Amino acid sequence: MTVINVGIAGLGTVAQGVLELIRRNGALMHQRSGVTLRVVRVASRREKPEVDLMGARFSTSLEDLLNDSEIDLILELIGGDGVALDLIRKALAKGTPVVTANKAVLAAHGNELLAGSGKQLLRFEASVAGAIPIIQSISGGLAANRLHSLFGIINGTCNYIFGKMEAEGTPFDQVLAQAQALGYAEADPSFDIDGIDAAHKLTILLALGFTGHFDLSALHIEGIQHVTLADIGFAKELGYKIKHLGIIQNTADGVEARVHPALVPMNALLANVNDVMNAVQINSDGAGGTLFSGPGAGGEATASAVLSDALALAQQMTTGSGLVVETAGADADPAESVNIVPMAKVVSANYLRIPTLDQPGVFAQVTQALSEFSISIDAAIQHEASGGQQPVDIVLMTNEVAEETMNAALAKLQGLDLVASDIVRLRVAPGA
Ligand code: HSE
C-alpha cells in the first residue's frame, strides 16, 4: 500500500472539510488512485477546535510542519498572503510538494512560486471556483484551444447574497452574516463584497488561459455594496438578474479583465446559477462554448478540489504519473506583458438608477443630459411618486457606450440639482 503522509496548515472550514472527506472517502480515494493519504500533523496558530484529527499530531507552530521529516506533502489552508506565503516558499525550497487554496498568494506571487520546481510541486485547483475543476479544465481539457473570452460567477458569497436579496428580500447585512455563518465568506468578508477575492481568482484564470504576464493592479475591481434591493427589483422588471461577474475578453486592443456587478438576461445560463454556486463560461476556438458549474465555496466543496490536487501530487510522487499544472504566464518575460485594455475604453450597456426630486420636467432634463453625450436610452422605468418629499427613481438602460463617455455623463447627471442622491450604475454583461 502506498501511503503519502500529509501535513495540514490551518484548521478552518476547508481544513475541517479535508479531514472529513478523508475520513469518509479515504478508502474510495485509495481505490481510485492507488494512494492512501494519511494526515500525520495539523498546525494552526489558533487553539485547536473540537475536531477529530484522526490521530494526527497538533501544534500551533507552522515551523513544525516544515521540520517534520515524516511529512511528504503539505496542504496550505490558512489563507492570506502573510505566513501562508512564507510557508509555501519554505516548503517548495525544501522540495516538499504543496497544495494550496490560497488565491491571494497566487494572484500576487504565482509567477514566482511556479517558477522552476514549483511547476511540479505546487497545485492550486481549490483557489478558483471551489469544487469546479476549472484549473485542470483550462490547463488540461482545453489546452489545445485559444481562449476568446471567459465570464464567470467566481465568488460564492456575492452570489449567495444577491440570490437571497432577490428571493427573500433580505437586507444585505443580514445575508452577509448568513454567508459568514455558512463558512462561505473570507475571514475578512470585505475581500468578498469589495470584489477583491474575485479579482484574485480572475488573475489566476488570466495567467492560465491567456498567455502573458498579468498584473492584478491593472484589473478593474468593483464590489457589490452599492447594489440595493431596489436595483434587484428594477433589474427584474427589465428582464435581468444582477450577478457579480469576472470577465475576460480578448479584443483587438488587448485583453479586457474586470470584476463588477452586471445585469445578465433572465434566460441566460449564468442568470440561473444560484445560491453559493459558481459558473465559468469559456469560449475558445476549437471547443466553442463550454460551461462549468458547481459549488464555489464551503468546507467540503473546496476540500474536494484540495484533495484532487493532493491525489494527483501523490500519484506524481509515487508512480511518476499525474497532471503537472503549468501556468502559461509562469516564465513570461515582463517585457512581453499583454496589454490589459484600460477600463476607460471598455464598452458596455448600462443600467442607471437616478434618485430624483419629484418635480415636473425631471425626466426630460435627465434624457437631455445623456443626449449631450450621444447616449441613447433603450428602456426606462419611472414609478408613480409615493408622495411627500421622497425621491423618485428614474431607471434607464442605455445603449452600448464607452466607459469614459458614460463616466463623463454620470458626472454631469450627478451634478444636476434635481438629482437627490448617489446614482447607481451597473453594466450589462457582454453579449447579453
Ligand atoms: N469567499 C470565497 C467565496 C470562498 O465566497 O467564493 C471560496 O473561494
Residues whose N, C-alpha, C, O or C-beta is under 5 A from the ligand:
A	BS01	HSE	S127 I154 N155 G156 T157 Y184 A185 E186 D192 G296 A297
